[in-house]
Amino acid sequence: MASALELKGGFFKMRKWLKRRYIVSAIVLASVTATALSGCGGASGTKTEPSAGTGSPNKSASSSPTAAATPAPATISLFTEFSTAWPAKKDWGVWKWVKEETNITINQITATSPESLSLAVASGEMPDVMSVFPIEVRKFGAQGAFLDLSKHMDKMPNVKAYLDAKPDIRARVTQPDGKIYNIINDGAGAGNQSVWFYREDVFQKNGLKAPTTWDELYATAKKLKQLYPESYPIVFRHGIGTLGTFAPTFGVLSDFYKDPTTGNMQYGIADPNYKTMIEYLSKFYKEGLFPPDWLSMDYKAWTQFITANKSFITLQYIGQIEIMNNQLKEGRLKFMAPPLGAGSKAYLPKGNYEDYGFAVASKTANLDASLRYLDFIYSKKGREVLSWGKEGETYTVENGKRKFKPVFKEANDLRREAGIQTAGAYGWFDFDAWLALVKENEQEPYVEAQKYQFPVGNILPNLTKEELDATTIPSEQLYKYYATSISKFIMGETPMTQWDSFISSLNQYGLPKLLETYQTALDRNKTGK
């Protein structure tokens, strides 16, 4: 399991990725083992009422109804994932502040396995509120396990205003039949951004420049290998998943997506530019420019490569730049613009959005309190309190700006010590709170990364129950075939001369029907039908 330091950004996104890939990992590793062995600029505001930060929705979304009286006390159960990096605590400040603001006591229940939510649904004994990903919403919403929140917006004016101000999120949570089974979080997505970075000091010492193309990346890696024969100049740690960060530098995504030019659904792997990317990676692997155990690289091993001068170019979550710089005894890591592989511009994956959110059990015995909790965390007050904490407890105000107390030395301390930005403890986050604990000289990547966002995210249109039933198994089979095949191409087990045969074989795994189904869903979303 990754250490607490790894998870500065993108923890929730990794859970979704692991849930989809954990079965495939064993298949891929088994097929290639033989070959391998031979989340300081604070928010501004007045001294008496500091701002909650920038990027607020419109006035209606920012306004919170004034309660006529203190609501009756209530207790709700809240299901979240378990984190070894910041294990849940009953005395976290976030739960105390929720109690103070809403008179609701939170009984947090953490997952014990990847199947915890499935088992809870099957048992019929579900928590009142659950932290969920879209894949879980698609699975359980249609089964009737989750409440249709669209029928309860009159009790959640802040949620309604939040969705009105964010039509992209409303579109993502609205099912083809108009039902809404979940509300997706917003505000903390910048910490999910994957970026490139490199050892600036090593490059300067050897007269090297940051590569701007994949040809330059290859030449630079070769030079570093000559200078440091025991090194692997490039390192990455999400196996096949890392191709999702490589692909935008070739103008594509590593899955189904809406083509930003045509507006139609595409399967990035079938694009000729994807083949070009795999050809590069195969050459890099053959010449020892990245580690042979790239498929199973974990966070601890990745950290060793970075901190022990064994690797000099990498891809990881954006917050890792500061984290690794804090661990380096000498030298410095610096953000690197993505190198161009094909097309007119090199991109980073569009990572500044979130997938995590909330669902309510359809048969909850605490409906009013559950809805009231959601309405609070998506309100202006909820955003402020659950991002910054409370004055005197977590921060002071100096010259009109919030300043976190000394106990919070880095952003992850907000999670460990107060529960801020942990699963289930926020809905609409103020990322200025996170940046307030990022060193001023480490904030450049957050600005630069925005310049290279791929035009669209890897977000699929919502499907009907019938469409889901028809696509679930084929999509899983297609992914397994893709992951296994691509690994063999990269590691030389399958020659690149077999690429066209591989592309043709995708049709046998239902690619045409899947594309047709997603296109139908996309067209339906466009017309609102």
N, C-alpha and C positions, 0 to 999 in steps of 0.2 A: 504494500500500500504506500502511496506517495506520502511524503512528509508534509507537515503543515506549510512549510515554505513553498512547496510547489504550487499550492493552490491559490495563489494571489488572484488569479483570474481564470475563469472557465471551468470551475469545479462542476457546476450543474450541467454544463454542456458535455463534459466527459462522462457523466453518469448515463446520459442518453446514448452516447456513442458506445459505451461499454455494453449497455443493455442490448443493442442491436448486434454487436460484433462478437460477443464472448463465445458463442458457439463456433463461429467461423474461425476464430483464432487457432483453435485446436486443429482444425482441418488444414489450415494454411501451414502451420508449423510442422505438422506431420508430413506434409507433402514435400517440404523443402529441407528438412533437417539433414538428410544425407548429403545434399549439395553443400549446405552451410558448413558441415564438418570437414570435407575433402577440400483579479482588481489594483515648495509649499504654498499652493494657491487655495486659500479658503474661500467660502462664500462671503459675499459682501452684504451689507445691510446697515441699518441704524444700530446704535448702541443698545437701545431698549428692545428692538425687535429685529434681530439679524435675519437676512434673507434666507429662504430655504434653498436658494441656488438658482441657476439659470435653467432654461429649457422647460419652464413650467407650461402646462396646457393653458388654454384660454381662461378667461376670468371665471366662467362657470365651472370649469374643472378645478380651479384653485379654491373655490369657495366651499367651505364646509358649513352645513346647516348648524345653527345654534340650538343645542339641546334645551328643551324647556325644563327638563328635570333630569336628575341623575337616573339612568336606567336601573332596573332591578338587577341585583348581582346574578351572574350566570357563569357556568363552567362549560367549556367545550373541549373536545379532544381534537388534537391537531397532528396529523401524520406527516412526518418528514423523513428524509433519508438520514442515515447515520454517518457522521464524519469523524474519522480518527484524528483529523487535523484540529478540529475544534468540537470535541464531544459536547453534546447538549447538556446544559445545566439548568436546573429548576430556578436558580437564583440569578439568571441572566437579567440584566437591566431591561432588555426589550420586553420581557413578560411583565415586569413590574410596571413599566410605563403603559403598556396596554391595559393593565388592570386599573391604573390611575385614570386613564382617559375614557375607558369604556365600561368599567366595572365587570369586565370579563376575565375570568381566570383561565389560563391556557394550560391544558394538560398535554404536554408534548409526548408523542409516541414515535420512536424512531424505528426505522426498518432494521430487520435482522438479516435479511437476505434480499437478493434481487426479486424474489417472488413474494415478498411480504404483502405488497398491495394486492396482488392477484389472490393470495390466500384470504386476505381480509374480505375481498369482494365475494369470493366463493362461499365463505362462512356466513355471510349476511350480517356479520357484526363489524360494521365499518365505522371508522372514526368519523366525527362530524365534518371536519374539513381536512382536505388532503392536498399536499404539494404534489403536482403531477406534471408530466410532459405530454405534448400533443399525442404521442404514440399511445399513451395510456388512455387519453381522452377518446381517441378513435376506437380503442378496444372496448372500454367499459361504458362510455357514454351511450352508445347505441344499444347496449344491453339493459339500460335503465338503471344502472348503478349510481349515476351522477344526476344531480338535480338540474333541471332546465332553468338556468338563471335568468333567461330572458323574461320569464313570467314574474320575476320578483324585483325588477328594476325600480318599482315605486318605493321599495324599502331600502334601496341602495342608490340614493341620488348621486353620491360621489363616484360610485362605479359607473353609473350611466354617463356622468360628465367626463370621466376618464376615457371611456370608449368613444364618446362623441368627439373628443379632442384628438383621438388617435385612430382614425379610420383604418389604418393598416392593421392595427391590432384587432379592431372590431371584425375586419374581414377574416382574419386568421382564426378567430374563435367562433364565428358564426357557421353553423352546419348548413348543408344544402337545404334542409327543411326549416331553417330559421332559428333552430334551437341553439342555445349557448350553454355548454357544459363546463366551461372553464374560463378564467380570466388570466391573461398572460402578464407577467411582470414587465416592468420597463425601468430603464435608468442605469442599471448596472452592466449593461451589455458591453460597454467599452472594455471591461476587464476580460471579456471572452475573446478579444481579438488576438489572432495568431499573427506573428510578425517574424521577420528575419532580423538577426543581429550578428555582429562579428567582433573579434578582438581587435579593437582599434590600435592598441599598442603594438601588437605583433605585426600588424600590417605596416605601421609606420616604421618600425625597426627594420623591416625588410624591403622597404620601398614599394609596397603594394598598395593598390587602390581598391576600394570596394567594387566588386564586379557589377556591371550594369546589364549584362546579358548572360545567358546560359553558356555561351562560348567562353566568355570571360570568367564565368564561375568555374568552368572546367579547367581553364588555364591557370587560374589562381590556386585552385585546389591542388593541381599537379605541382605547382611551384612550392606550396606549403608542404606537400608530401616529400619533396626533395630536401627541403630545409629541415624537416622534422620527420625522419623516416618511420619512427615508431608511432606517429600520430595517424588519426583519421580526420582529415581537415574539416569534413562536414559531419554533423551528428544530428539526429532527430529521434524522437522517442514515442511516436504514436503509430509506428508500423504503417500498415496500409492507409490508416487514417490520415497520415501526413500528406498523402497525395492530394488531399482536399485543399491543402495550403499551396502545394506546388502548382496545381492545375490552373489557377487564375493567372499565373504568369504566362500561360500559353493561351489565354483567352477563353477558357472553358471551366466548367465545374465538374467534379468527380462523381456525378450522379444525375438524376433527373432534375431539370430546372427550366425555367422560362427564359428562352433566349432573349436578351435585351434588345436585339436588333429586329428580329422577326416577330417577337411576342408569342411564339409558339413553343411548345414543350420540346426539349432536347434531351438526349442522353449523352452526356459529355464524353464518355468512354469511346463512343463510336466516331467522334470527331477526329480527323486526320492529325490535328495538333496534339491530341492525347498520345498518339503513337510516337510522335516526335519526343514528347516528354519521357516516355518509357525508354526510348532509345538512349537518351542522355543518361537516365538513371542506371540502365544496364551497363553502360560504359563506365560510369562512376564506380559502380559496384565491382566490376571486373578489375579495375585498377586500384582497388583498396582505398577509395576516397571517402567512403563512409563505412561504419563497422559492419561486419558480417552478421551480427546478431540484431540487425535493425528491426526485425519483426517483433522481437521480444524485449527490446530495450525498455527498462523501467526508469523511474525518476531518479533513483539512487545512482544507477549506472550513468545516466545522462549527466547528472551533476558532477560525477567524477571526471568525465571527459572534459567538461567545461572548466572546472576549477583546477585540474591537474595538468593543464596545458597539453591535452591530448587532442582537442578539437578547437576550431577557431571560427567556424561559421555554423549557425544553427537556426532552427525555427522553433518557436515556443510561444506560450501565452505572453502577452505584452509585459505583464508585471514581473516576469522572470528576469528581465534585464536588470532591474534594480536589485532583486533578490540575489542574483549571481554576483553582481558587482560588490555587494556587501560581503560575499564569501571569498572573493578573490583576494589573495594576499598581495598581489601586484597586478597591474594591468587594468584594462577597462573594456567592457562590452558596450557597443554602440548600435543603435537602430540602423538597419540597412534597408534601403529601398529595394523592393522586389526586383530581381533581374528579369529582363525580358527574354521569354523563350520563343514566342511566336505572336504574330499580330502586331498591333500598333502601340499597345501600352501594356505594361506589366501591372498586374493587380494583386492585391491581397484578398482573401475571402471576405465577404461582407459579414463581419462578425460582431458588429455593434448592436445586436438585438438579443432578445432573450427568448427561450422556449419554455422555461419553468413558469409555473403559475399555480392556480388553486381550483379545486373542484369541491362541491359540497355533496355529501351522501344524500341520495334521493329520499331515504327513509330516516333522516336524522330526527332525533327527538328534541333537538335544540336548534330548530330552524331560525328563530328570530335572532338568537345570539350569534349563530354562524354567519348570517347575512350581515349583522351589525359589525362583526369582525372584519369581513371583507370590505365593507363600506369605510371603515376606519383606515385600513392600511392603504387604500387608494385615494384617501383624502389629502388635502394640503397639510393638515395637522399631522396625519399619520406619516406622510412623507418626511416631514421635518423631524419628528420625534424618533422615527425608526431609522433615520439616516445619521442623525447627529447625537441622539440621546437628549439629555436635558442639561441646561446651564447649571453649573455648579457640581454636577455629577460626572459628566463626561467632558465638558468643555467650559472654557471661560470666554468672555467677549472682550477683545482688545481692539480699540480704534474701529469699532463697528464690525469687526470680523471675528468669527468663531476660531478658537484655538483649542485643539484637543489637549487634555491634561497629560502630564508627562508619562503616566502609566501606559499610554498608547504611543508606542515608539514607531510602529509600522502599521499599515492598513489592516493586516491580518489580526492585529491585536484587538481591533474593534470586534471581530468575530469571536475570538477566544475569550475575551474578558467581558464583553457586553452582549454578545449574540447579534450584533448589528450586521446586516447583510448575510444572515444564515438562512437556510431553507425554512420557509414558512413564516419568517419574521419580517418580511417587507413585501410590498406590492409595487409601489412606485418610489424608486430610489433616487436620491440626489447624489450623483457621482462626484460632485464637488467635495462631499464629505470624504470620499476615498482619496481624491487628489490632495486633500489637505495634509495627508500623511505620506505623500510621495515627495521625495526630495525635489527641490526646484530644478536641479540639474538633471533629474531623471524624468521630467514631464514632457520633454520633447517628443518621445515616441508616440504619446497619446495624440499629439497634434499632427505629427507626420503621417501616422497610419491612416488618418481620415482622407488623405490625398489619394490613396491607392485602393479605395474600396471598390470591389467588383460591383457593377451596376445593380445586380440582383442577388438576393440571398438564396440559400439552398432550402427554400420553403415550398412544400407541395400544396396544391389546392386541396381543399376538403372534399372527401369522397362520400357518397351515400353508403348506407350499410351494404347494399347489394354490390357496389363497386369495391368496397373494402373486402368483402367475402371473396370476391373474384380475383383480387390482386395480392392478398397477403402472402399466400404460399408461393406464387410465381416470383414475387419481388424478393423474397428470401432466397429462393433458389438461384435467381439471377445474381444476387449479390455474392453468394457463396462461390458461384462459378467464376465471377469476375475477380474476386479477391485471390482465389487459388491460382487462377491463370496469370494474373498480373505479377504475382510474386515469382512465379516460375520464369516469366519473361525477364524480370529485373535481375534475377540471380543466375540467368544463363541456362537454366534447365530446359527451357523452350526457346529455340532460336527466333529472332525477330522475323525471319522469313515466314513464320507461321501466323503472323498477325492477322492477315486477311481471313484466314481460316477461323481464327478466334472471333473476329467480328461477325462472320457469317453464323457462327454457332450461337451467338447471342439470341438470334431469332428462335432457336429451339427452346430457349428458356423464357419465352413469352414476351420478348422486348416489344414487338409491334403492338400487341394487345395492351401492354402497359402504357405505352406512349399514347395510344388511342384513348385509353381511359382517362389519363391525366389531362389530355387535350380537351376531352369532353367536359371534365370538371373545371378546367381553366376557362373555357368558353362560357360555361354556366355562371361562373363567378363574374365574368365581364358583363353579362347581360342581366345579372341579378335574378336569374330564373333557376 
